[in-house]
């Protein structure tokens, strides 16, 4: 994609699933990539595959987020693209929800993303051509899809991205026409994606994945590489007049109730 070659990117949660696919796609587009993850061994493995750097990073710590940014700037001399990708979901009912389970999902999913953006913002503002943030949100943040803490966190992330796009865009920063001093901030909102969360939890989880497929107009669930392609687009110059947006990558899931009813075997009311 135009405008990615020679840039430096930091991807949190980059060792597995969507994050791993994003690292591979950005590297293939010519980016230097820092793979940041709690799983340091897996991060090193991905970094070796994509020719990047690895850093252990707990997004629950602002200092560790700053350390990941420092790794990128030290290694590559710049940071152009940030992909806050960490998310933690649970399955508690409202009645079973307590503060610990709430915090265990909301802190890494929302606060962790914001911490990472805070840590990266000084470097992103120095990026020639403007810094680019592409956060991994979710369709959970756009509708009622269960997992209340995770969904609320993703909804908060979508709104945070909109606010950052305004407060750190060229108009608000007084840098209209300047080569740097501003960022574009966007998000992707994946639907159900085939990752280890689905494939490594036994036949029951895989059977649920098969049932979920019926809700998707495209007739299948998604792949990490399909989300990575959307991230690369929003990080590239191809999306130069897009900011504050959330792009669903969802096989048509969010098209509306009629599609869902028919897809799930309900009678066609027409």
Backbone as a ProteinNet text record, in pm:
[ID]
protein_1_A
[PRIMARY]
XXXXXXXXXXXXXXXXXXXXXXXXXXXXXXXXXXXXXXXXXXXXXXXXXXXXXXXXXXXXXXXXXXXXXXXXXXXXXXXXXXXXXXXXXXXXXXXXXXXXXXXXXXXXXXXXXXXXXXXXXXXXXXXXXXXXXXXXXXXXXXXXXXXXXXXXXXXXXXXXXXXXXXXXXXXXXXXXXXXXXXXXXXXXXXXXXXXXXXXXXXXXXXXXXXXXXXXXXXXXXXXXXXXXXXXXXXXXXXXXXXXXXXXXXXXXXXXXXXXXXXXXXXXXXX
[TERTIARY]
83.5	0	87.4	41.5	118.4	140.6	263.8	293.3	323.1	351	389.2	536.2	594.8	734.3	825.2	912.9	1007.6	954.2	829.4	773.6	795.5	780.1	796.5	663.5	630.8	502.8	523.6	436.3	431.7	294.8	293.3	168.6	165.7	70.8	57	-30.9	-8.3	-76.3	-38.4	86.9	130.5	176.2	173.1	231	132.4	4.3	-95.5	-211.1	-284.6	-412.3	-406.8	-497.6	-505.6	-375	-318.6	-194.6	-81.2	-70.2	34.6	13.9	-109.5	-139.3	-110.1	-139.1	-110.3	40.3	118.3	264.7	314.7	264.3	308.9	269.4	148	102.6	179.5	198.5	271.8	416.3	476.6	614	617.9	517.9	512.5	495.6	434.6	416	538.4	642.4	766.7	788.1	701.5	719	823.7	896.6	972.4	875.9	873	769	828.7	771.7	799.7	679.6	705.8	602.1	603.4	497.5	488.7	383	420.1	324.9	370.4	274.1	307.7	383.3	350.4	415.8	545.7	651.4	777.7	836.2	824.9	880.8	809.5	677.5	601.4	629.8	647	679.6	812.5	909.9	1040.4	1028	944.6	925	863.1	760.7	695.9	793.1	867.2	963.8	1067.7	1111.1	1207.3	1145.2	1017.9	949.7	935.8	909.9	880.2	1001.1	1113.3	1232.1	1220.9	1149.4	1129.5	1197.6	1149.2	1198.9	1086.3	1121.7	1024.6	1049.1	940.8	952	837.7	870.2	764.4	692.9	561.7	486.7	355.7	335.8	208.1	140.1	30.6	-34.6	-105.2	-103.8	-153	-57.5	61.2	163.5	200.2	185.7	225.8	375.3	453	597.6	636.5	568	598.9	554.8	443.7	401.8	505.8	557.2	662.6	788.6	817.4	933.8	920.5	799.5	777.3	796.1	747.2	766.7	914.2	984.5	1128.4	1203.5	1160.1	1222.7	1209.8	1091.4	1069.9	1155.8	1156.6	1231.2	1381.2	1427.6	1569.6	1611.2	1527.1	1562.3	1551.7	1450.1	1419.8	1426.9	1448.3	1463.8	1334.8	1219.6	1091.3	978.6	860.1	739.1	629.2	578.8	476.8	337.8	333.5	206.6	195.5	82.2	53.7	-73.5	-66.3	-184.1	-208.8	-294.4	-330.2	-429.5	-386	-459.8	-500.7	-460.9	-488.5	-636.2	-695.6	-833.7	-854.3	-928.4	-956.3	-1107	-1166.1	-1311.1	-1342.1	-1455.1	-1504.3	-1644.2	-1702.9	-1836.5	-1932.8	-1901.4	-1986.5	-2122.8	-2225.1	-2356.3	-2354.4	-2453.2	-2462.6	-2469.7	-2543.7	-2560.2	-2429.4	-2343.9	-2217.4	-2102.8	-2127.6	-2021.4	-1981.2	-1850.1	-1800.4	-1691.6	-1639.9	-1542.9	-1414.8	-1373.1	-1249.3	-1263.4	-1374.7	-1392.2	-1413.2	-1478.7	-1492.9	-1356	-1274.4	-1142.2	-1051	-1063	-977.1	-1001	-1120.8	-1151.4	-1136.3	-1187.2	-1187.8	-1048.1	-969.1	-838.5	-748.7	-723.6	-637.5	-703.2	-833.5	-901.7	-917.1	-955	-974.7	-858.7	-834.3	-727.9	-592.1	-570.4	-442.7	-419.5	-525.4	-513.2	-482.6	-552.5	-531	-391.1	-345.9	-208.8	-107	-127.5	-32.9	-33.3	-151.9	-161	-92.8	-115	-47.4	104.5	153.6	297.4	353.4	275.7	324.8	304.8	215.1	175.9	292.4	387.5	497.8	573.2	599.4	670.6	583.2	454.9	364.4	351.1	353.1	341.7	464.9	575.1	696	704.8	612	621.2	597.7	688.6	666.9	543.2	459.3	335.6	224.2	247.9	147	152.2	130.9	122.6	-9.9	-11.1	-132.8	-159.7	-281.2	-327.3	-439.7	-428.7	-537.5	-564.2	-667.6	-699.7	-786.9	-770.3	-857.7	-976	-1090	-1214.4	-1286.6	-1417.1	-1493.7	-1637.8	-1706	-1850.1	-1920.9	-1856.8	-1914.7	-1933.9	-1852.2	-1864.7	-1966.6	-2032	-2126.1	-2268.2	-2285.5	-2417.7	-2417	-2531.5	-2545.5	-2498.4	-2376.5	-2318.4	-2267.9	-2314.6	-2273.1	-2143.9	-2098.6	-1973.7	-1973	-2053.9	-2079.4	-1950.7	-1857.5	-1737.8	-1654.7	-1631.6	-1553.8	-1623.5	-1754	-1829.2	-1826.8	-1844.3	-1839.3	-1701.1	-1596.8	-1460	-1437.9	-1485.8	-1468.5	-1550.1	-1668.6	-1746.6	-1672.7	-1613.1	-1533.7	-1413.4	-1351	-1235.1	-1275.2	-1389.4	-1437.3	-1456.5	-1515.4	-1536.2	-1403.9	-1312	-1180.5	-1109.8	-1118	-1054	-1115	-1246.1	-1309.5	-1257.6	-1248.5	-1200.9	-1055.2	-972.1	-830.6	-814.3	-896.6	-890.9	-917.5	-1007.6	-1039.8	-931.9	-896.4	-805.9	-661.8	-624.6	-487.6	-477.5	-584.7	-581.1	-520.9	-492.3	-426.2	-501.8	-635	-711.8	-693.3	-712.6	-700.9	-557.5	-461.9	-321.4	-260.1	-333.2	-278.8	-168	-176	-69.3	-122.3	-232.6	-286.6	-181.1	-152.2	-50.8	89.3	108.7	241.6	265.9	392.1	430.9	418.4	412.8	402.3	331.7	323.3	256.5	110.6	67.5	-72	-80.8	-196.9	-219.1	-355.9	-367.5	-497.8	-524.6	-646.8	-681.9	-807.7	-798.8	-911.6	-913.5	-1015.3	-1026.1	-1085.2	-1056.9	-1127.9	-1214.5	-1327.9	-1420	-1443.9	-1361.5	-1379.4	-1506	-1565.5	-1665.1	-1594.1	-1656.5	-1596.2	-1478.7	-1362.3	-1239.4	-1183.2	-1138.5	-1084.3	-944.6	-937.7	-810.6	-804	-695.7	-677.6	-786.5	-850.5	-960	-1073.5	-1086.3	-1190.6	-1137.8	-1015.3	-966.5	-897.2	-861.7	-784.5	-864.3	-996.8	-1078	-1173.3	-1140.3	-1215.3	-1329	-1391.2	-1494.5	-1618.5	-1650.8	-1767.9	-1755.1	-1635.5	-1611.6	-1615.2	-1559.8	-1563.2	-1705.5	-1788	-1928.1	-2002	-1970.7	-2031.4	-1991.1	-1865.8	-1818.7	-1899.3	-1929	-2010.3	-2150.2	-2208	-2342.3	-2340.7	-2237.1	-2227.1	-2221.4	-2162.5	-2147.7	-2280.9	-2390.7	-2522.2	-2565.4	-2504.6	-2542	-2476.2	-2381.6	-2301.2	-2350.1	-2388.7	-2431.8	-2328.4	-2200.9	-2097.7	-2089.1	-2160.5	-2165.2	-2045.5	-1962	-1845.5	-1798.8	-1714.3	-1648.9	-1519.5	-1451.2	-1337.4	-1203	-1100.9	-963	-880.8	-779.8	-695.4	-635.9	-600.6	-539.1	-634.5	-765.5	-862.8	-872.4	-857.9	-852.1	-721.3	-612.1	-482	-482.2	-552.4	-559.9	-628.9	-733.7	-802.6	-714.2	-639.1	-545.7	-442	-386.7	-285.1	-342.4	-464.8	-528.6	-539.6	-588.6	-607.6	-475.5	-369.1	-236.9	-164.5	-213.8	-142.7	-189.3	-119.1	-160.3	-286.3	-327.8	-449.6	-572.5	-562.3	-674.3	-647.3	-577.5	-526	-633.9	-758.6	-865.7	-969.1	-924.5	-1011.3	-953.6	-1032.8	-991.8	-1116.6	-1103.3	-1215.9	-1315.5	-1281.1	-1374.3	-1349.1	-1454	-1442.7	-1494	-1406.4	-1438.4	-1477.4	-1605.1	-1641.7	-1575.2	-1515.1	-1459.8	-1533.3	-1655.6	-1750.5	-1837	-1800.1	-1877.9	-2023.6	-2056	-2193.2	-2276.5	-2214.1	-2289.7	-2374.4	-2319.1	-2387.7	-2489	-2528.1	-2622.1	-2763	-2798.9	-2929.3	-3004.3	-3114.8	-3188.8	-3243.7	-3291	-3352.9	-3253.3	-3132.9	-3029	-3003.2	-2997.5	-2969.3	-3080.2	-3205.6	-3317	-3316.9	-3299.5	-3299.3	-3179.2	-3063	-2941.4	-2948	-3022.2	-3031.7	-3149.2	-3212	-3318.1	-3456.1	-3472.7	-3604.3	-3680.4	-3813.2	-3890.7	-3861.9	-3856.3	-3842.2	-3976.3	-3985	-4114.4	-4165.9	-4090.2	-4133.7	-4253.7
-119.6	0	125.4	227.8	350.7	413.8	453.9	528.2	444.1	316.2	234.1	193.7	185.8	145.2	243.5	189.9	273	329	304.6	352.4	249	291.9	203.5	188.9	65.2	35.7	-40.6	-14.3	-87.5	-152.1	-283.9	-358.9	-425.5	-386.7	-454.3	-577.8	-677.6	-804.8	-864.4	-843.2	-876.9	-1019.8	-1101.9	-1235.7	-1342.1	-1312.2	-1414.6	-1353.1	-1439.2	-1401.7	-1282.1	-1188.9	-1069.8	-991.3	-975.8	-898.8	-958.2	-1088.5	-1154.3	-1129.2	-1140.3	-1115.7	-971.2	-877.6	-736.4	-714.8	-775.5	-762.5	-812.7	-928.2	-986.5	-897.8	-843.5	-762.2	-630.6	-564.5	-437.7	-459.6	-568.3	-599.1	-623.7	-694.9	-722.2	-594.5	-493.1	-363.9	-273.7	-321.1	-245.3	-175.1	-199	-137.1	-212	-137.8	-196.6	-214.7	-333.4	-367	-406.6	-350.3	-396.1	-477	-602.3	-693.5	-686.3	-630.6	-614.3	-709.4	-786.8	-883.7	-930.2	-971.3	-1033.1	-1163.4	-1234.3	-1360.5	-1329	-1310.7	-1263.7	-1363.5	-1493.1	-1594.2	-1591.5	-1584.8	-1579.7	-1450.5	-1340.5	-1213.3	-1222.4	-1286.6	-1302.8	-1389.8	-1491.5	-1578.8	-1502.9	-1423	-1344.3	-1240.9	-1175.6	-1075.5	-1137.9	-1259.5	-1327.2	-1356.5	-1392.7	-1423.4	-1300.2	-1184.6	-1064.3	-971.6	-1009.8	-925	-800.6	-811.1	-696	-712.6	-637	-642.8	-690.2	-746.7	-793.5	-725.8	-702.9	-648.6	-703.3	-744.2	-784.1	-659.3	-660.8	-541.2	-580.2	-531.4	-541.7	-406.2	-398.8	-269.1	-219.5	-300.4	-252.2	-155.6	-141	-52.5	55.5	180.9	290.3	286.5	246.4	239.5	133.4	19	-83.8	-40.4	30.6	84.8	183.5	267.5	361	286.6	175.2	96	37.7	-3.1	-56.1	52.7	171.4	283.8	316.5	316.2	345.7	242.7	116.2	11.6	44.1	89.7	124.1	242.6	346.3	467.8	441.3	361.9	329.2	242.9	144.7	51	114.5	196	242.9	394.4	465.1	609.8	686.8	617.3	684.6	588.9	643.1	562.1	632	565.2	622.2	563.9	435.1	361.8	290.6	309.6	238.5	157.1	28.3	-58.5	-114	-46.4	-99.2	-214.2	-335.1	-452.8	-545.2	-513.7	-604.1	-599.7	-716.4	-724.4	-850.6	-839.6	-954.1	-962.4	-1076.2	-1095	-1205.4	-1192.5	-1297.1	-1338.1	-1426.9	-1477.7	-1469.9	-1386.9	-1378.3	-1318.4	-1368.6	-1304.8	-1179.1	-1093.8	-972.4	-1006.9	-1111.9	-1149.9	-1198	-1258.1	-1311.4	-1211.2	-1097.3	-999.6	-930.5	-927.5	-853.7	-757	-679.9	-577	-636.7	-751.6	-812.4	-856.2	-921.4	-965.6	-846.1	-741.6	-618.9	-559.9	-542.6	-481.6	-567.2	-700	-789.2	-775.6	-730.1	-710.6	-564.9	-473.9	-333.1	-272.2	-310.5	-245.2	-272.5	-397.5	-416.5	-371.4	-390.3	-365.7	-217.7	-139.4	4.8	84.7	69.8	149.3	115.4	-12.3	-51.5	14.9	23.2	91.8	239.3	302.5	445.3	469.6	383	396.9	390.1	295.1	279.1	401.3	455.8	577.6	694.3	705.9	811.5	798.7	676.6	655.2	686.9	655.9	670.6	808.9	888.3	1012.8	1108.2	1128.9	1220.5	1177.3	1047	998.9	1008.5	976.6	983	1125.9	1223.4	1363.3	1409.3	1337.6	1371.6	1299.3	1208	1125.8	1208.7	1205.3	1275.7	1221.7	1311.7	1269.5	1239.6	1263.2	1240.6	1101.8	1092.9	963	895.9	764	688	590	595.8	501.7	419.9	288.7	200.5	102.9	128.1	44.9	-72.9	-184.4	-299.1	-288.6	-246.5	-242.9	-376.1	-375.2	-497.9	-462.5	-552.6	-533.9	-535.3	-594.2	-589.8	-447.7	-356	-216.9	-138.8	-205.9	-138.5	-191.2	-295.4	-354.5	-449	-507.9	-599.3	-737.3	-772.9	-900.3	-981.9	-948.5	-1022	-969.4	-1036.5	-1000.5	-851.9	-814.7	-673.6	-593.9	-638.4	-555.7	-536.5	-644.8	-637.2	-546.9	-564	-482.9	-335.7	-307.5	-168.9	-108.5	-189.4	-141.6	-109.7	-194.6	-170.1	-49.2	-30.6	89.4	214.1	206.4	318.5	346.4	240.6	257.9	327.4	289.1	353.5	502.9	538.8	680.6	750.8	683.4	743.9	774.4	685	706	828.4	843.6	961.6	1089.8	1089.6	1209.7	1239.3	1135.7	1156.4	1208.9	1159.7	1208.7	1358.8	1406	1549.2	1628.5	1585.4	1665.8	1664.2	1562.7	1553	1559.9	1602.2	1624.7	1760.2	1786	1910.9	2036.9	2033.2	2153.6	2194.4	2098	2128.3	2158	2096.1	2114.8	2238	2301.3	2418.2	2382.9	2263.4	2216.3	2183.1	2245.8	2222.1	2259.3	2167.3	2190.6	2153.3	2122.4	2083.2	1934.6	1899.2	1760.8	1671.3	1728.1	1649.4	1733.5	1677.7	1750.1	1713.1	1605.8	1564	1413.6	1356.4	1214.2	1193.7	1083.5	1028.7	910.2	898.6	789.2	720.7	591.4	511.3	377.9	299.3	166.5	68.8	-57	-163.9	-235.5	-287.2	-358.8	-498.2	-594.1	-729.8	-795.8	-881.6	-975.5	-1098.5	-1212.9	-1337.2	-1376	-1389.5	-1420.4	-1551.8	-1636.9	-1766.8	-1747.1	-1748.1	-1739.3	-1854.3	-1859.2	-1968.8	-1969.5	-1852.7	-1849	-1942.3	-1966.3	-2056.1	-2196.1	-2207.3	-2336.1	-2420.1	-2361.3	-2434.9	-2467.4	-2454.8	-2476.5	-2594.5	-2686.4	-2810.1	-2808.1	-2925.9	-2939.1	-2855.4	-2831.2	-2749.7	-2608.7	-2551.1	-2416.3	-2413.5	-2515.6	-2521.5	-2538.6	-2615.1	-2631	-2497.8	-2419.4	-2288	-2197.6	-2209.9	-2132	-2166	-2293.6	-2334.3	-2273.6	-2267.4	-2210.2	-2060.3	-1993.6	-1848.5	-1813.4	-1901.7	-1875.6	-1840.8	-1896.2	-1872.3	-1726.4	-1648.8	-1507.9	-1417.6	-1470.3	-1386.6	-1393.9	-1280.5	-1279.5	-1337.9	-1327.9	-1383.9	-1536.4	-1595.1	-1739.6	-1802.4	-1722.3	-1774.3	-1670.3	-1714.3	-1620.3	-1572.4	-1479.2	-1413.1	-1471.6	-1424.5	-1466.5	-1348.2	-1373.6	-1264	-1180.9	-1245.7	-1174.8	-1072.8	-1098.7	-1004.4	-878.2	-894.4	-777	-701.7	-775.1	-712.3	-627.3	-672.4	-594.7	-460.6	-460.6	-335.9	-244.1	-301.6	-221.7	-156.2	-232.9	-178	-63.5	-77.7	31	157.1	145.1	263.2	323.1	242.6	294	357.6	335	377.9	515	566.9	693	677.6	553.9	531.4	582.9	595.4	643	782.8	863.5	991.2	1090.1	1071.4	1163.8	1092.3	988.1	914	925.1	977.9	983.2	982.3	924.7	915.1	807.4	721.6	621.2	485.1	405.7	265.2	181.3	98.2	17	-124.3	-163.5	-301.9	-397.8	-501.2	-610	-733.9	-751.6	-837.5	-924.8	-939.6	-1026.3	-989.1	-861.2	-814.3	-829.9	-869.3	-896.3	-777.9	-655.2	-537.7	-477.8	-553.4	-497.5	-483.8	-557.8	-534.9	-661.5	-645.9	-760.3	-855.9	-804.5	-892.6	-997.6	-952.3	-1045.8	-1150.3	-1106.9	-1199.4	-1303.3	-1258.5	-1351.4	-1458.2	-1415.6	-1511.6	-1604.5	-1546.5	-1625.9	-1729.6	-1700.8	-1794.6	-1891	-1889.1	-1984.9	-1936.6	-1808.6	-1755.3	-1738.9	-1738.4	-1721.8	-1587.9	-1589	-1465.8	-1393.3	-1272.5	-1205.9	-1137.1	-1138.7	-1065	-1131.4
0	0	0	-67.7	-79.8	57.8	83.4	204.9	327.1	311.3	425.7	422.9	307.4	297.4	370.4	454.2	527.5	656.6	687.6	813.8	923.6	1048.1	1162.6	1234.5	1273.2	1336.4	1466.1	1561.3	1687.7	1699.2	1719.7	1731.1	1867.8	1953.7	2081.6	2063.3	2147.4	2126.2	1992.5	1952.7	1818.3	1798.4	1903	1892.1	1846.8	1850.9	1819.5	1741	1671.5	1612.4	1519.6	1541.1	1456.9	1462.7	1582	1595.6	1514.8	1516.7	1438.3	1289.2	1243.7	1102.3	1064.4	1154.9	1129.1	1115.5	1205.3	1196.7	1061.7	1019.5	892.3	774.7	776.8	664.3	657.1	771.6	770	725.6	771.2	727.1	577.2	525.2	381.4	300.2	363.3	295.8	308.4	377.9	388.1	519.1	617.4	749.4	830.8	911.9	1021.3	1137.7	1197.6	1294.1	1428.5	1534.3	1669.9	1716.9	1753.3	1802.1	1954.5	2012.5	2158	2212.4	2315.4	2368.3	2506	2588.8	2717.3	2697.7	2590.8	2557.9	2483.4	2559.7	2502.1	2404.1	2434.6	2343.9	2209.2	2212	2087.1	2012.3	2084.5	2020	1946	2008.9	1942.8	1818.1	1825.6	1711.1	1593.6	1621.7	1515.5	1459.7	1548.2	1503.2	1410.6	1442	1355.3	1218.7	1217.2	1092	1003	1064.4	984.9	972.9	1033.4	1027.7	1111.8	1224.8	1311.8	1445.6	1542.6	1679.8	1770.6	1884.6	1981.5	2114.9	2188.9	2322.5	2406.9	2528.9	2620.3	2667.3	2662.7	2701.7	2766.9	2886.7	2958.1	2946.1	2870.4	2848.7	2973.3	3080	3208.2	3275.4	3219.4	3275.9	3174.4	3213.5	3125.8	3099.8	3200.3	3182.5	3080.4	3082.6	2982.8	2843.3	2835.4	2705.8	2654.4	2742.2	2701.9	2659.1	2727.6	2689.9	2550.3	2513.3	2378.9	2274.1	2303	2211.1	2198.3	2310.6	2308.8	2224.6	2231	2150.1	2001.7	1961.4	1820.8	1779.1	1860.1	1825.1	1825.6	1922.1	1928.6	1809.9	1776.9	1669.8	1531.9	1511.5	1376.5	1360.3	1471.1	1462.5	1451.2	1458.5	1439.9	1478.7	1492.8	1506.3	1428.3	1327.2	1239.4	1262.7	1295.3	1301.6	1435.5	1501.5	1625.4	1607	1642.6	1637.7	1778.1	1858.2	1990.3	1969.7	1997.8	1954.4	2068.9	2191.5	2303.7	2340.6	2361.8	2408.3	2489.2	2597.8	2684.6	2705.7	2670.4	2682	2780.7	2848.1	2937.5	2897.1	2974.8	2941.5	3059.5	3158.9	3277.2	3244.2	3308.4	3300.8	3386.6	3367.3	3447.8	3595.9	3627.5	3767.5	3829.8	3749.4	3801.3	3793.7	3732.8	3709.9	3840	3867.8	3983.9	3938	4030.7	3993.8	3937.7	3990.2	3941	3795.6	3761.7	3623.1	3531.1	3581.3	3502.2	3470.8	3575	3556.8	3469.4	3482	3405.1	3255.4	3215.9	3074.7	3031.4	3110.8	3070.6	3076	3175.5	3187	3066.3	3028.1	2910.6	2780.3	2769	2642.1	2612.4	2712.3	2693.5	2750.5	2879.2	2941.1	2880.8	2849.1	2788.9	2655.1	2575.1	2445.7	2465.1	2558.8	2583.1	2639.4	2730.7	2781.9	2668.4	2578.6	2468.2	2378.6	2353.1	2271.8	2343.1	2473.7	2550	2537.2	2551.8	2545.5	2408.1	2303.9	2166.9	2108.2	2165.5	2100.7	2072.2	2164.3	2130.1	2004.3	1990.9	1872.2	1748.2	1761.1	1646.2	1593.8	1682.5	1640.2	1562.7	1577.7	1503.6	1369.5	1343	1222.6	1096.8	1000.3	873.2	802.3	756.5	692.3	789.4	918	1020.1	1078.4	1208.8	1273	1241.6	1253.5	1223.6	1337.4	1390.2	1491.2	1429.7	1439.1	1395.6	1509.4	1586.5	1701.9	1660.3	1728.8	1706.7	1801.9	1747.9	1824.8	1802.4	1790.6	1771.4	1739.1	1669.3	1651.2	1786.2	1888.4	2023	2072.1	2024	2064.5	1984.1	1887.5	1798.7	1812.6	1892.1	1908.7	2027	2054.2	2167.6	2125.5	2164.3	2122.7	2240.9	2362.3	2480.2	2539.7	2647.3	2716.5	2751.5	2849.5	2880.1	2904.7	2989.6	3011.8	2885.2	2811.8	2687.6	2586.8	2571.4	2475.2	2514.5	2643.7	2690	2666	2687.7	2664.1	2517.2	2428.5	2284.9	2240.3	2296.2	2264.9	2311.4	2430.3	2479.6	2391.6	2340.3	2252.6	2122.4	2066.4	1943.9	1967.6	2081.7	2111.1	2138.4	2206.9	2232	2101.1	2005.3	1875.3	1806.2	1812.3	1752.1	1816.6	1949.1	2018.5	1988.2	1982	1950.4	1808.5	1716.4	1578	1572.6	1656.7	1658.7	1731.6	1852.9	1935.6	1886.8	1807.3	1759.7	1607.8	1543.2	1400.2	1366.8	1240.5	1200.2	1240.6	1232.7	1264.3	1409.7	1501.1	1642.7	1683.6	1616.9	1653.1	1589.2	1500.2	1431.1	1335.2	1276.2	1187.5	1047.7	1007.8	874.4	769.8	679.7	577.5	619.2	748.4	795.8	772.3	764.9	737.8	859.6	978	1100.1	1206	1327.6	1434.8	1451.2	1386.4	1392.7	1367.3	1399.1	1372.9	1309.6	1238	1200.7	1292.7	1342.8	1433.2	1382.6	1360.7	1314	1387.5	1361.2	1421.9	1321.8	1342.9	1273.7	1376.2	1330	1418.6	1362.4	1400.3	1348.7	1403.4	1320.3	1368.9	1423	1409.7	1457.8	1367.6	1427.9	1354.2	1407.1	1317.4	1356.7	1415.9	1547.5	1619.4	1719.9	1796.3	1892.2	1999	2025.2	2121.8	2081.5	1951.3	1901.9	1875.5	1831.5	1782	1887.2	2002.1	2101.6	2227.2	2219.4	2339.1	2325.4	2236.6	2229.1	2129	2109.3	2006.6	2033.9	2160.7	2192.5	2138.8	2154	2103.5	1951.6	1889.3	1742.9	1691.1	1764.3	1725.2	1735.8	1839.1	1852.3	1736.2	1695	1580.9	1455.5	1437.5	1322.7	1329.3	1449.7	1463.4	1436.4	1483.4	1464.3	1316.3	1238.1	1094.3	1029.2	1079.1	1019.7	1029	1118.3	1133.9	1030.9	954.6	866.2	721.8	663.2	523.4	427.9	460.1	373.6	383.6	479.9	490.5	556.7	619.8	690.8	790.8	882	972.5	907.4	974.2	912.2	950.8	880.5	903.9	954	1037	1084.4	970.8	860.6	748.5	686.3	696.1	641.1	726.7	856.6	944.3	920.4	904.7	882.1	754.9	651.9	528.2	552.4	634.9	667	750.2	843.4	923.6	833.3	741.3	651	568.3	521.7	445.5	529.6	651.7	735.7	782.4	783.8	820.4	703.1	582.6	462.1	414.3	314.9	252.8	168.7	141.2	64.5	138.7	269.8	352.3	407	331.2	382.1	425.5	379.8	421.7	507.5	576.3	667.9	807.9	899.9	1040	1127.5	1245.4	1337.6	1300.6	1206.5	1155.3	1218.9	1222.9	1261.6	1146	1090.6	973.9	1018	1001.7	1032.7	934.3	989.4	908.1	957.9	908.1	978.6	889	762	675.3	664.5	691.7	681	806.2	918.7	1041.3	1086.7	1072.1	1125.5	1028.1	926.2	828.1	881.5	986.8	1046.1	1081.5	1155.5	1211	1106.1	990.5	891.9	844.1	813.7	770.2	877.6	1002	1110.8	1122.2	1115.8	1132.6	1024.7	900.1	790.4	801.2	833	843.3	952.9	1058.6	1170	1154.8	1036.4	1010.8	1046.4	1081.3	1109.6	978.6	983.1	859	792.4	661.9	585	587.5	648.7	665.8	539.5	430.4	311.8	245.5
[MASK]
++++++++++++++++++++++++++++++++++++++++++++++++++++++++++++++++++++++++++++++++++++++++++++++++++++++++++++++++++++++++++++++++++++++++++++++++++++++++++++++++++++++++++++++++++++++++++++++++++++++++++++++++++++++++++++++++++++++++++++++++++++++++++++++++++++++++++++++

